[in-house]
């Protein structure tokens, strides 16, 4: 089964590589290559298991 979702991802402060003047290009590259990759695992703490995968279709930052 496939369900399309439009989501908003709030990045935790300790993980956020976008820090204005302090931005490290290598951290941004790693973040985008690994955490905004084609497929991410969607995990539910409620059930304690993987729910499925999320495929990144479009990215935009605000």
C-alpha positions in Angstrom: 0.0 0.0 0.0 1.3 3.5 -0.8 0.0 6.8 0.8 1.3 10.2 -0.3 2.1 12.6 2.5 3.2 16.2 2.5 5.3 16.7 5.6 7.2 19.4 7.4 10.4 18.3 9.1 11.6 20.3 12.1 15.3 19.6 12.5 16.6 19.2 16.1 19.1 22.0 17.1 21.9 19.5 17.6 21.4 18.0 14.2 20.8 21.2 12.1 23.8 21.9 9.8 22.3 25.2 8.6 23.7 27.8 11.0 24.1 30.9 9.0 27.7 32.1 9.0 28.7 29.1 11.1 27.5 26.7 8.4 30.0 24.0 7.5 29.6 22.9 3.9 30.7 19.3 4.6 28.1 19.0 7.4 25.4 20.3 5.0 26.5 17.8 2.3 26.5 14.9 4.8 23.0 15.9 6.1 21.5 16.2 2.6 23.1 13.0 1.4 22.2 10.9 4.4 19.2 12.4 6.2 17.4 13.8 3.1 18.3 10.8 1.0 15.9 9.2 -1.5 14.4 6.9 1.2 14.1 7.4 4.9 12.9 4.9 7.5 9.7 6.1 9.2 9.8 4.8 12.8 7.0 5.0 15.4 7.9 5.3 19.0 4.3 4.5 19.8 4.5 1.0 18.4 8.3 0.7 18.7 8.8 -0.4 15.2 9.4 0.7 11.6 6.2 1.9 9.9 7.6 2.1 6.4 9.9 4.3 4.2 9.5 7.9 3.2 10.8 8.9 -0.3 11.9 12.5 -0.7 10.0 13.9 -3.7 10.7 17.6 -3.3 12.7 19.7 -0.9 12.4 23.4 0.1 13.7 25.2 3.2 12.2 28.2 5.0 
